[in-house]
C-alpha cells in the first residue's frame, strides 16, 4: 500500500511539473526529474523517439524481474524497461550465456518506463535500446529483492587500466562474441583493456569485433546498444564510425593503443580543471532539449 501511495504521489508531482512546462509558460524543467518520477509506461505502440542520449520511448515493456536465465538487478531504480526488441535480445543472450557455461546473466540498467534522461549514472539509455550486462557470472538466479540491491558486480580490468585481471575468463569472451554477433546490435561498450584482450586472441579477425568499442568506466559491465528497430520512424540512428563507413578494420589498431598508453598514463597526472561546458549533461537536460513528442509521452496516462 505504501508503495502504491508513493507511486501516486510521484505521478501527481510529475504531472504538475509537466503542466507547468506546457507551451506558453516560461518554466522549462529538468527532464530527468520528470522522467524519473513516472513509474509506468506510455501504453502505445512501441516507438523509440530521438537519440540514444536525447529522447524517450512510448510503449516500453518491463523485463520480468526474474527468468530462467536472468535476473534484473537494482530493482528499486525501476530501470528494467525497454523496447520489446531489447527484451527479446536480453532473453536470447541470457539463454546463450547459459549454454556457454554461466547460469545466465545479471541485467543492470536498461531504461526508465518512458525513457528519457536519468538523474544519475547514464548519458544514454533514453530510448529503450540500451542495456548494461554485469561482468559477474551469476552464482544464483533466485536472489531476493534485498540481495539485488546489495550485491555488486566485479571488475575485469587491472587498476592501471592496461589489461584484464584474474576475474576475466574465456566465457566472458564467448558471451561478448555472442552479444556482438547478433544483427540487432549497433555497438557494445567495454573497458579498453577488454577490447585489447579480445583483439589479442582473435587476431583482428571477425566482424563482430568491430562492434566492440572501448569506453570509460565499463570494467564492471558491458553496455549493449541496439540499432533502431525496423519501422522506428522517429528513432535517430547512431552515427557510423570510420570503420563502418569504409569497411576496413575492426578497431584493433593505434586508436585502441591510445587507451592503454597515453590515456592510461594521463590518469596518473593531477586532474586539470576543465573549462565549463556549454553542453548540458544528461541529468541536466531540459524538457525543451528533447523531441517535442516526449512532452506528450510524459503527460499521457
Secondary structure, 3 states (H helix, E strand, C coil): CHHHHHHHHHHHHHHHHHHHCCCCCCCCCEHHHHHHHCCCCCCCCCEEEEECCEEEEECCEECCCEECCEEECCHHHCCCEECHHHHHHHHHHHHHHHHHCCCCEEECCCECCCCCCCCCCCCCCCCCCEEEEECCCCCCCCCCHHHHHHCCCCCCECCCCCCECCCCCHHHHHHHHHHHHCCCEEEEEECHHHHHHHHHHHCCCCHHHHHEEECCCCCCEEEEEECCCCCCCCECCCCCCHHHHHCCCCCCCHHHHHHHCHHHHHCCCCCCCCCCCCCCCHHHCEHHHCCCHHHHHHHCC
